[in-house]
Amino acid sequence: MQELTSDVVDIKVGIDIIRKALEEPVRQIATNAGVEGSVVIEKVKNFEVGMGYDALNDKYINMIEAGIIDPTKVTRSALQNAASVAATFLTTEAAVADMPEKNPAPMPGPGMDGMY
């Protein structure tokens, strides 16, 4: 995937989307294990095929030999889900998003330190 490039801007954007979609399962597993996902992804990118992060034991191993994953199935699922979400979003005429509310802290009760 690293060597995949294009001179067409739309294709470059598509390649970047797929790269990020492929990173998300690793990022989520690492985050769930209490480890920084971006660090794990960078290490895994530099490994040979089949190597990955074992979240249960917090180490990097050959995932196929350990029988932890079927890399084809994981990759296919990540791509299918990313494509499905992208297609749904692109064919939707409008999208609604919630703006985060800025709720000020409530007034402290009387007699609290700092009250006059």
KOLDREN-738126 format. One line per field, with one value per residue: residue in one letter; x, y, z of N, C-alpha, C, O in turn. Coordinates in steps of 0.2 Angstrom, whole numbers. Layout:
<recs>
type	A / ...
nx	X / ...
ny	Y / ...
nz	Z / ...
cax	X / ...
cay	Y / ...
caz	Z / ...
cx	X / ...
cy	Y / ...
cz	Z / ...
ox	X / ...
oy	Y / ...
oz	Z / ...
</recs>
This chain:
<recs>
type	M / Q / E / L / T / S / D / V / V / D / I / K / V / G / I / D / I / I / R / K / A / L / E / E / P / V / R / Q / I / A / T / N / A / G / V / E / G / S / V / V / I / E / K / V / K / N / F / E / V / G / M / G / Y / D / A / L / N / D / K / Y / I / N / M / I / E / A / G / I / I / D / P / T / K / V / T / R / S / A / L / Q / N / A / A / S / V / A / A / T / F / L / T / T / E / A / A / V / A / D / M / P / E / K / N / P / A / P / M / P / G / P / G / M / D / G / M / Y
nx	4 / 10 / 18 / 8 / 2 / -4 / -6 / -18 / -29 / -41 / -40 / -29 / -34 / -43 / -35 / -28 / -39 / -42 / -30 / -31 / -43 / -38 / -30 / -38 / -43 / -32 / -28 / -39 / -39 / -27 / -30 / -40 / -33 / -26 / -15 / -5 / -13 / -7 / 6 / 8 / 3 / 13 / 24 / 20 / 18 / 31 / 35 / 37 / 26 / 13 / 17 / 12 / 3 / 0 / -12 / -16 / -5 / 4 / 14 / 24 / 21 / 22 / 7 / 0 / 6 / 4 / -9 / -19 / -26 / -35 / -28 / -33 / -47 / -49 / -44 / -52 / -65 / -63 / -61 / -74 / -83 / -78 / -80 / -94 / -99 / -94 / -100 / -114 / -114 / -110 / -121 / -131 / -142 / -141 / -133 / -133 / -126 / -121 / -118 / -105 / -111 / -108 / -107 / -108 / -99 / -109 / -115 / -106 / -111 / -117 / -106 / -95 / -77 / -69 / -80 / -89
ny	-6 / 6 / 10 / 13 / 26 / 41 / 52 / 59 / 69 / 65 / 52 / 51 / 55 / 45 / 34 / 38 / 38 / 24 / 20 / 25 / 19 / 6 / 7 / 9 / -3 / -8 / 4 / 5 / -7 / -6 / 6 / 1 / -7 / 1 / 8 / 19 / 22 / 27 / 26 / 12 / 9 / 15 / 7 / -6 / -3 / -4 / -17 / -33 / -43 / -50 / -48 / -41 / -32 / -39 / -37 / -42 / -48 / -37 / -36 / -37 / -48 / -62 / -63 / -72 / -84 / -86 / -88 / -78 / -69 / -68 / -60 / -57 / -57 / -47 / -36 / -35 / -33 / -21 / -12 / -14 / -9 / 4 / 9 / 7 / 16 / 28 / 28 / 29 / 42 / 50 / 48 / 54 / 68 / 78 / 81 / 79 / 86 / 86 / 100 / 103 / 107 / 121 / 121 / 130 / 129 / 124 / 135 / 136 / 129 / 139 / 145 / 138 / 137 / 152 / 159 / 174
nz	0 / 3 / -8 / -17 / -28 / -36 / -49 / -51 / -42 / -36 / -35 / -27 / -15 / -13 / -11 / 1 / 10 / 10 / 16 / 29 / 33 / 34 / 45 / 56 / 63 / 70 / 77 / 86 / 93 / 99 / 107 / 115 / 123 / 131 / 125 / 115 / 100 / 88 / 89 / 89 / 76 / 68 / 71 / 67 / 53 / 48 / 50 / 43 / 32 / 41 / 54 / 69 / 82 / 98 / 108 / 120 / 126 / 126 / 116 / 100 / 88 / 76 / 69 / 61 / 63 / 76 / 76 / 78 / 70 / 54 / 42 / 29 / 30 / 40 / 34 / 23 / 29 / 35 / 24 / 17 / 27 / 27 / 14 / 13 / 23 / 17 / 4 / 8 / 14 / 3 / -5 / 1 / 3 / 12 / 28 / 45 / 59 / 77 / 86 / 98 / 114 / 124 / 140 / 154 / 170 / 184 / 197 / 213 / 228 / 243 / 255 / 251 / 249 / 243 / 241 / 244
cax	0 / 15 / 20 / 3 / 2 / -7 / -6 / -25 / -30 / -46 / -37 / -24 / -39 / -46 / -29 / -28 / -45 / -41 / -25 / -34 / -48 / -35 / -26 / -42 / -44 / -26 / -29 / -45 / -37 / -22 / -33 / -44 / -28 / -23 / -9 / -7 / -14 / -3 / 13 / 7 / 2 / 19 / 28 / 17 / 19 / 38 / 36 / 36 / 20 / 11 / 19 / 7 / 3 / -3 / -14 / -17 / 2 / 7 / 20 / 24 / 23 / 19 / 0 / -2 / 9 / 1 / -16 / -23 / -30 / -34 / -27 / -37 / -54 / -49 / -43 / -59 / -70 / -61 / -63 / -81 / -86 / -77 / -84 / -101 / -100 / -93 / -106 / -120 / -113 / -110 / -127 / -136 / -142 / -140 / -130 / -134 / -121 / -122 / -113 / -104 / -113 / -103 / -111 / -103 / -99 / -114 / -113 / -105 / -116 / -115 / -102 / -89 / -71 / -69 / -87 / -89
cay	0 / 12 / 12 / 15 / 33 / 43 / 60 / 62 / 71 / 61 / 45 / 51 / 56 / 38 / 30 / 41 / 36 / 17 / 19 / 27 / 14 / 0 / 8 / 10 / -8 / -8 / 9 / 4 / -12 / -3 / 11 / -3 / -10 / 6 / 10 / 24 / 18 / 30 / 23 / 5 / 9 / 16 / 1 / -11 / -2 / -5 / -24 / -38 / -45 / -55 / -46 / -36 / -30 / -43 / -32 / -46 / -48 / -31 / -37 / -38 / -55 / -65 / -64 / -78 / -90 / -86 / -89 / -73 / -66 / -69 / -54 / -55 / -55 / -41 / -30 / -35 / -30 / -13 / -9 / -14 / -4 / 11 / 10 / 7 / 23 / 33 / 28 / 32 / 49 / 53 / 48 / 58 / 75 / 82 / 78 / 83 / 85 / 90 / 105 / 102 / 112 / 124 / 122 / 133 / 125 / 127 / 139 / 132 / 130 / 144 / 142 / 135 / 141 / 156 / 163 / 180
caz	0 / 3 / -15 / -22 / -29 / -42 / -51 / -51 / -35 / -33 / -33 / -21 / -9 / -11 / -8 / 8 / 14 / 11 / 21 / 35 / 35 / 36 / 51 / 61 / 67 / 74 / 82 / 91 / 97 / 104 / 112 / 120 / 127 / 135 / 122 / 110 / 94 / 83 / 90 / 87 / 69 / 65 / 72 / 63 / 46 / 47 / 50 / 38 / 32 / 46 / 60 / 72 / 89 / 102 / 113 / 126 / 130 / 124 / 112 / 93 / 86 / 70 / 70 / 57 / 66 / 83 / 75 / 81 / 65 / 47 / 39 / 23 / 33 / 44 / 29 / 19 / 33 / 36 / 17 / 16 / 31 / 25 / 8 / 15 / 26 / 12 / -1 / 11 / 15 / -3 / -9 / 6 / 1 / 18 / 34 / 51 / 65 / 83 / 88 / 105 / 119 / 129 / 146 / 160 / 176 / 189 / 203 / 218 / 234 / 247 / 260 / 248 / 248 / 237 / 240 / 248
cx	4 / 17 / 15 / 2 / -2 / -6 / -13 / -27 / -36 / -44 / -33 / -29 / -41 / -41 / -28 / -33 / -44 / -36 / -27 / -39 / -44 / -31 / -31 / -43 / -38 / -26 / -34 / -42 / -32 / -25 / -36 / -39 / -24 / -16 / -10 / -7 / -9 / 4 / 13 / 7 / 9 / 24 / 26 / 18 / 26 / 39 / 35 / 29 / 18 / 12 / 13 / 7 / -2 / -6 / -15 / -10 / 6 / 14 / 19 / 26 / 20 / 12 / -2 / 0 / 6 / -7 / -21 / -28 / -30 / -34 / -31 / -44 / -54 / -48 / -49 / -64 / -69 / -63 / -70 / -84 / -85 / -80 / -91 / -103 / -99 / -98 / -112 / -119 / -113 / -117 / -133 / -136 / -140 / -137 / -131 / -129 / -123 / -116 / -112 / -107 / -108 / -107 / -106 / -104 / -105 / -111 / -112 / -110 / -113 / -111 / -96 / -83 / -71 / -75 / -86 / -96
cy	6 / 14 / 14 / 23 / 34 / 50 / 63 / 63 / 67 / 54 / 45 / 52 / 49 / 34 / 32 / 38 / 28 / 16 / 20 / 21 / 7 / 1 / 8 / 4 / -9 / -2 / 8 / -2 / -10 / 2 / 7 / -6 / -5 / 9 / 15 / 21 / 21 / 27 / 15 / 4 / 10 / 11 / -4 / -10 / -4 / -12 / -27 / -40 / -51 / -53 / -41 / -35 / -35 / -39 / -36 / -47 / -42 / -32 / -38 / -45 / -56 / -67 / -71 / -84 / -91 / -88 / -84 / -70 / -69 / -63 / -52 / -53 / -49 / -35 / -29 / -31 / -23 / -10 / -9 / -9 / 3 / 13 / 11 / 14 / 28 / 34 / 31 / 39 / 53 / 53 / 52 / 65 / 80 / 78 / 82 / 81 / 89 / 94 / 104 / 108 / 115 / 126 / 124 / 129 / 128 / 131 / 135 / 134 / 136 / 141 / 139 / 140 / 146 / 160 / 168 / 182
cz	0 / -4 / -20 / -22 / -35 / -43 / -51 / -43 / -32 / -31 / -27 / -14 / -7 / -8 / 0 / 13 / 15 / 16 / 28 / 38 / 37 / 43 / 57 / 66 / 72 / 79 / 87 / 95 / 102 / 109 / 117 / 125 / 131 / 132 / 117 / 103 / 88 / 83 / 87 / 79 / 66 / 65 / 67 / 55 / 44 / 47 / 44 / 38 / 37 / 53 / 63 / 79 / 93 / 108 / 120 / 130 / 129 / 121 / 104 / 91 / 79 / 71 / 67 / 61 / 73 / 82 / 78 / 76 / 58 / 44 / 33 / 26 / 36 / 39 / 25 / 22 / 34 / 29 / 16 / 20 / 29 / 19 / 9 / 18 / 21 / 7 / 2 / 12 / 8 / -7 / -4 / 3 / 6 / 24 / 40 / 56 / 71 / 84 / 96 / 109 / 124 / 136 / 152 / 166 / 181 / 194 / 209 / 224 / 239 / 253 / 258 / 248 / 242 / 237 / 245 / 251
ox	2 / 17 / 16 / 1 / -3 / -5 / -13 / -26 / -35 / -46 / -33 / -27 / -42 / -43 / -27 / -32 / -46 / -36 / -26 / -39 / -46 / -30 / -29 / -43 / -39 / -25 / -32 / -44 / -32 / -23 / -36 / -41 / -20 / -12 / -16 / -2 / -7 / 7 / 18 / 10 / 11 / 28 / 30 / 19 / 27 / 45 / 32 / 26 / 23 / 10 / 10 / 12 / -8 / -2 / -13 / -10 / 12 / 19 / 13 / 31 / 17 / 11 / -7 / -4 / 5 / -10 / -27 / -34 / -25 / -39 / -33 / -47 / -59 / -52 / -52 / -68 / -74 / -66 / -73 / -89 / -89 / -83 / -94 / -108 / -103 / -100 / -116 / -124 / -116 / -118 / -138 / -130 / -138 / -139 / -130 / -128 / -125 / -111 / -116 / -106 / -104 / -110 / -101 / -109 / -106 / -105 / -116 / -113 / -107 / -112 / -92 / -84 / -74 / -76 / -84 / -97
oy	12 / 20 / 16 / 26 / 30 / 54 / 69 / 59 / 65 / 52 / 41 / 49 / 47 / 30 / 27 / 36 / 26 / 11 / 16 / 20 / 4 / -4 / 6 / 4 / -10 / -3 / 9 / -1 / -11 / 2 / 8 / -7 / -7 / 12 / 15 / 18 / 17 / 25 / 13 / 0 / 7 / 9 / -7 / -14 / -6 / -14 / -25 / -40 / -55 / -56 / -37 / -38 / -36 / -38 / -33 / -46 / -42 / -30 / -39 / -47 / -52 / -72 / -74 / -89 / -97 / -90 / -86 / -69 / -73 / -59 / -46 / -48 / -45 / -30 / -24 / -27 / -19 / -4 / -4 / -6 / 7 / 19 / 15 / 17 / 33 / 39 / 35 / 43 / 58 / 58 / 52 / 68 / 85 / 72 / 88 / 75 / 94 / 92 / 103 / 114 / 111 / 131 / 121 / 126 / 135 / 130 / 130 / 139 / 137 / 135 / 136 / 146 / 143 / 165 / 168 / 186
oz	-3 / -5 / -25 / -17 / -39 / -38 / -50 / -39 / -26 / -26 / -23 / -9 / -2 / -4 / 4 / 18 / 21 / 21 / 32 / 44 / 42 / 46 / 62 / 72 / 78 / 85 / 93 / 101 / 108 / 115 / 123 / 131 / 135 / 135 / 114 / 101 / 84 / 78 / 84 / 76 / 61 / 61 / 64 / 51 / 38 / 46 / 39 / 43 / 38 / 57 / 59 / 82 / 91 / 113 / 125 / 136 / 131 / 124 / 102 / 93 / 76 / 74 / 70 / 62 / 75 / 87 / 79 / 78 / 57 / 43 / 33 / 23 / 35 / 39 / 23 / 20 / 33 / 30 / 14 / 18 / 29 / 18 / 6 / 16 / 20 / 5 / -1 / 11 / 8 / -10 / -7 / 2 / 5 / 24 / 39 / 58 / 70 / 84 / 99 / 107 / 126 / 136 / 153 / 167 / 181 / 196 / 210 / 224 / 239 / 255 / 262 / 248 / 237 / 232 / 251 / 255
</recs>
